[in-house]
């Protein structure tokens, strides 16, 4: 065992971090970005994540914003945050862990389908609320909350 993450996990991490970056740039909910990119683009980014990862993130983001006509929204969770702001990589890791837990739990070969599902679910709004503590919670707590359909008490 090398201690490295499987390629699928690392590629999902990159896609999730890219979504977070685009959402912050365009001031949109993460679901808006995911839906604007669409399944085909998300699969393309996922399949070429190792190449995109070596590109300039700003350039990649700007091209995706322009090519997919992602407009500036009104959701700016960074400016309204009252606590320390997690990086795009921190949030990417939260989503990646949840998505990988769901993939493993269901034994599904469709990581992009799960990604789309998660970003369009109730938990995405909870994770993107930087004034809550959900994104700091234990990954299993987030996964179990997702399975039950609400934040665990």
C-alpha positions in Angstrom: 0.0 0.0 0.0 1.4 3.3 -1.0 -0.7 5.6 1.1 -2.0 7.4 -2.0 -5.6 7.9 -2.7 -7.2 6.0 -5.5 -7.4 8.0 -8.8 -11.2 8.2 -8.7 -11.1 9.7 -5.2 -8.4 12.2 -6.2 -10.3 13.2 -9.4 -13.5 13.7 -7.5 -11.6 15.9 -5.0 -10.4 18.1 -7.9 -13.8 18.4 -9.5 -15.4 19.3 -6.1 -12.7 21.9 -5.4 -13.1 23.4 -8.9 -16.9 23.6 -8.4 -16.2 25.4 -5.1 -13.8 27.8 -6.8 -16.3 28.6 -9.6 -19.1 29.1 -7.1 -17.1 31.6 -5.1 -16.0 33.5 -8.3 -19.6 33.7 -9.6 -21.3 34.0 -6.2 -23.6 31.1 -6.8 -24.9 28.1 -4.8 -22.8 25.1 -5.7 -25.9 23.4 -7.2 -26.2 26.2 -9.7 -22.6 25.7 -10.9 -23.0 21.9 -11.1 -26.2 22.2 -13.1 -24.7 24.9 -15.4 -21.7 22.7 -16.1 -24.0 19.7 -16.7 -23.2 16.0 -16.6 -21.2 15.9 -19.9 -18.8 18.6 -18.8 -18.5 17.2 -15.3 -17.6 13.8 -16.7 -15.1 15.4 -19.1 -13.5 17.3 -16.2 -13.5 14.2 -14.1 -11.9 12.1 -16.8 -9.2 14.7 -17.5 -8.7 15.8 -13.8 -5.1 14.9 -13.8 -4.5 17.2 -16.8 -6.7 20.0 -15.5 -5.0 19.7 -12.1 -1.7 20.9 -13.7 -3.4 23.8 -15.4 -3.9 27.3 -13.9 -7.0 27.0 -11.8 -8.1 30.6 -12.6 -7.8 30.0 -16.3 -9.7 26.7 -16.2 -12.4 28.3 -14.0 -12.8 31.4 -16.3 -13.0 29.2 -19.4 -15.7 27.1 -17.8 -17.6 30.1 -16.6 -17.5 31.7 -20.1 -18.2 28.6 -22.1 -21.1 27.5 -19.9 -22.5 31.1 -19.5 -22.5 31.0 -15.7 -23.8 34.3 -14.6 -22.9 36.2 -11.5 -25.3 35.4 -8.7 -26.2 36.8 -5.3 -24.9 34.1 -3.0 -21.6 35.1 -1.4 -21.0 32.8 1.6 -17.4 34.1 1.9 -18.3 37.7 2.6 -21.0 36.7 5.1 -18.8 34.3 7.0 -18.1 35.2 10.6 -15.6 32.4 11.2 -12.4 31.4 9.6 -13.1 30.7 5.9 -12.1 27.2 4.7 -10.2 27.0 1.4 -11.7 25.6 -1.8 -9.6 22.5 -1.1 -11.0 22.1 2.4 -14.6 22.2 1.0 -13.6 20.0 -1.9 -12.4 17.4 0.6 -15.7 17.5 2.5 -17.7 16.9 -0.7 -15.2 14.3 -1.9 -15.4 12.2 1.3 -19.2 12.3 1.2 -19.4 11.4 -2.4 -16.9 8.5 -2.0 -18.7 7.2 1.0 -22.0 7.1 -1.0 -20.2 5.5 -3.9 -18.7 2.8 -1.6 -22.0 2.3 0.3 -24.0 1.8 -2.9 -21.2 0.1 -4.8 -22.1 2.3 -7.8 -19.8 2.8 -10.9 -21.3 6.3 -11.4 -19.3 8.9 -9.5 -20.6 11.9 -11.5 -24.2 10.8 -10.9 -23.6 10.7 -7.2 -21.8 14.1 -7.3 -24.8 15.7 -9.1 -27.1 14.1 -6.6 -25.1 15.4 -3.6 -24.8 18.9 -4.9 -28.5 19.1 -5.6 -29.5 17.7 -2.2 -30.3 19.5 1.1 -26.9 18.8 2.5 -25.1 21.0 0.0 -26.9 24.1 1.3 -25.8 23.0 4.8 -22.2 22.5 3.8 -22.0 25.8 2.0 -23.2 27.7 5.1 -19.9 28.8 6.4 -21.5 30.1 9.6 -22.5 26.5 10.6 -20.1 23.9 11.6 -21.2 21.1 9.4 -18.2 21.3 7.1 -15.9 20.7 10.1 -17.8 17.7 11.3 -16.5 14.1 11.2 -16.9 12.7 7.6 -19.0 9.7 9.0 -21.3 12.2 10.8 -21.9 14.0 7.5 -22.4 10.7 5.7 -24.9 9.4 8.3 -26.7 12.7 8.2 -27.0 12.5 4.5 -28.4 8.9 4.7 -31.0 10.0 7.3 -32.0 13.1 5.3 -31.3 15.6 8.1 -28.4 16.7 10.3 -28.1 14.3 13.2 -28.9 15.5 16.6 
